[in-house]
């Protein structure tokens, strides 16, 4: 097991983040929404603007706008048309059209936050918000300050909507209240990224090895991140994969051992990648275009799952 004593790496400027706030109409992504939105857009890319969209999608008008936003934010639609990623994962013959594998939720979480990101509050919370334990108000204040750095005037109501939606999306809801459609857990709560910290008014990130996060998803994210920041290089420092804004370590809330273990496990059966150490610096290396390798690795993972 390779270890490193490096302190936190000095991060580059943040990746591309579009100053988009509160476009979700207060609704977190519900079970089946992404598949429903993708399928309807595949048939008709004007579906979300059609007068009968609520009937065809089987939801209210506000939910139509929310489904459209989430499909675009997760990058399964681009300009209301299916993207290559959307087709790969959600077509009926795709990797996981009904999102039955937790790996697919992790992959969507990564896709939501990678550049260009259309969920600015989400990007800030997972990458730049440094509180170990925090309240809903703490996050509200921090995102309000973040909006100022983007030179964007944000209404308090917009920030509140984002904070509330984000916490409902990733935190398992308490069962001691009456169940309603709005209180039903979002599928992304299963990722275990944010937990209540004893007192239900406080929350904490869980920076640990994620039981249901396959190493292939971690490595694919590392390769995509290297493609974004690497300027056609064939190596990237491990510290950057852990601590840079927008890196897999930050987005997935992983410790160093988890990222190293994932790379080493994949590398045992795939010689396209490796971990190496030189002069005390641990590097993640790959032998060709990292985006092509990421696409290939995801294809291998889902093909193996389908055969299995």
N, C-alpha and C positions, 0 to 999 in steps of 0.2 A: 504494500500500500504506500503510495507516494504521499508524503506530507510536505507542507511548506510553512515557513515561519514568517512569511511576508505579512506586513501590516496592510491595511486597506489601501487599495490602489487609488491613485488620483484619477478621478473620473473625467471623462470627456464631457462636453456640453450635452444636454439632453437630446435624445433622438427627436425626430419630427413628431410633434404633438399638435393636433389641430385644436384650437380653443373652443371645443364643443362641450356645452354643459346642458343638462336637463332636457335632452331630446327624447327621453324614454317614456314621457307622459306618466311618470311615477311608477311604471310597471317594470319589475325585474323580468328577465326572460323565463317564461314558463315552459314546462314540459311540452314538447311537441311544436313549439312556436317556430323554431328555426327550420325544421323540416317542412312545416306547413308553408312558411314564407318562401322557402326555396322552391318547393314544388309548384306553387302558384306562379312565381316569377319565371320559372322555366317554361311554363305554358304561355305566359303573357307578361312581358316586362313592364306593362302599364297597369298592372293589377292594383298597385297601391294608390293610384290616382283615379281609379274607376269608381263611379257612383255606387256600384253594387259590390264594392270590395268587402264591406262588412258581411254581406250575405255569403260571398264566395269563400271568405276566410273563416266565417262563423264566429266573429267577435265584434265588439263595439268599435265605433269610429276611432276613439282614442287608442284602442289596442291595435288597430290597423297601422297607425303611425308608429306605435311602439315596436311592432314586429318589423316594420320596414327599417327602423333605426337599428335594432339589434342585428338584423341580417347584414346590414352594411357595416356596423361596428365590428362584428366578428369576421368580416371580409369574406362571407360566403356569397354576398352580392356586391357588385360594383356598378354604380349607376343603374340600379334595379335589375341588373342582368347577372346571371350566375358567373362566378369567378371559377378559375381552374380549381382552387382549393375547395370551393363549394361543391363543384361537380365531383371531385375526388371523394369527398366524405359523405355527401348527402344524396347523391343520386341513388335510385333504387338498387342499382348494382354497384354502388360505391363502397368505400371502406367500412362505414358504420352508419347507415342512413337513419337508424333510430337511436343512435347514441347509447347503445347498450354497454359499451366498454368504457369504464372510467377514463381510460387513456384519451378518449375523444374529448371529454370535458376538459382535461388538462391541455390538450392541443388547442381547443377553442379559447381557453383562458389565455394561453400564449398568443394566439392570433388577435385577440382583443387588444392586448397591450403592446404588441410589437408595432414598429413604425410602418406606415403613418397611423397614429392612434387617434380615433375619433371619440374617445372617452377620457377626457382630460383629468377629471377627478379620480378616475380609476388609476390612470397612469401615475399621478402624483402620489396617491395613497400607497401603492405597492412599491414605488421606487424612491420616493424622496421624503416620505413621512417617517420620521425616525423614533417616534414615541414607542416604548416597549409596551406600555399599558395606556389606554386612552378611552375617553368618553366620546359620545356622539358630538358633544359640543367642542371638544378638543379638535376633532377632525374638521368640524365646520369652520373653526377659526383658521386652521392651517390651510384649508382649501381656499378660503377667502383671501388670505395673504398670497397664495400661489396665483390666484386670478390676477392680482395686481402686477405680479412679475410678467404676466403675459400681456400687460397693458389692456386688460379687458375688464370692464365694469360689470360686476355680477350682482344681480338682485339676491338678497338673502334667501328669498323663496327658492331660487334656482339651486343655490348651494345646499339648502336643506333637502331638496328633492334628491339631489345626487347622493348626499351622505346617507339618507334614509334608504334609498334604493340599493346602494352598495352594500350596506350592512344586511339588508334583507336577502341580498343575493348570495352572500358568502357565509352568513352565520345561521346555524340551525335555530329555528324558532322555538321558543318556549311552548310547552304543551299545556300550560296551566291557564290558558285562556280559550275562549270559544273559537273553534276552527272556522275560518272563512276562506274564500278564494284567495284573498290578498295575503293571508297568513301562511298559506301552503309553502313549504320549503321550495326554493329554487334548486334545480339540479346541481348548481355549482356549490351549494352548501356542503355537498358530499366530499369536496376536495379538502376540507379541514384546514383552510388557510387562516381563518379568523375565528377565534373562540371567545365566548364570554369568560371574563376573568373573575370568577367567584361572584362578586356583586354583579347582578345582571346589567347594571348601568355602565360597566367597563368591559373593554375588549382587549384582546392581545393577539398578535400574529404568532403562529407556530412555525418557528424556524427549525425544521427537523427533517429527517428522512421520511418521505411520503410513501406510505405503504402501497397505495394504488397508483403510483406514478411510475410507469415503466421506464427503464434506462434508455430505450430507443427514443422516447419523447424528449427526454432531457438532452440527449446528444443531438437530435434533430434541431432543437432550439439553440443549442450551442453553435451548430453549424450555420444556422440562419443568422444568428447574431454576429458571428465572425464574418459572414458575407456582407453584412451591413456596415461594420466598422473597419474591416480588414484591409481595404484598398488593394484587393487582389493578392494579399499575402497568403501564405500557406500555414501560418502559425498564429496563435493568439495566446497571450498570457492567461494562465488559469485565474489569476486574480481579477482580470477583467470580466471573466465569465461569472465571477462571484459577486462583485461589488459595483460594477459600472451601472449607471442608470439604464434601465431597459434590458439588463442582462438576465439570463435564466436564473442565476442565483437569487436575484432580487424578485423577479416575477413569480417564481415558484417557492420562494422563501426556503432555500436549501442551504445547509452548511457545506463546508468544503468537502468533508468526507463523502457526502451524498453525490456531489458532482463528480468527484474523482471515481467513486465506485461505479457510477453509471458509464463513464467513458471507458473504464477498464473492462467492464462486463461486455460492452458492445465490441470493443477492440479485440477481445479474445476470438471472436468468430468473424471478424471483418477487418481486413488489413488496410482499409482506406483511412483509418484514423489511428492516433496513438497519443499517449502522454509521455513526455520526456523531460529530463531535468538537465540543465546546464548552468553552471555558475550560480547555483542556488535558486534559479528561476524555473518554475514548472511551466511548460508550454503544452498546449493542445495543438496537435498538428494533423493535417489532412492532405491527401495527395492530389486533389483536383478541386474544381470549383465547389465551394462549400454548399451553395444553394442546391446544386445538382445532387450532391451527396445527401443532403437533408431530404430531398424529394424521394431519392432512391431508398433511403433508410425507412421512411414512413411507409412506402410501398411494401418493402420487405416485412415490416412489422405486421401490417394488416393482412397481407397475403398469408403469413404464417398463422395468424389468428383465425383466418377463414378456413384454412386447411385443418387446423387443430380442432 
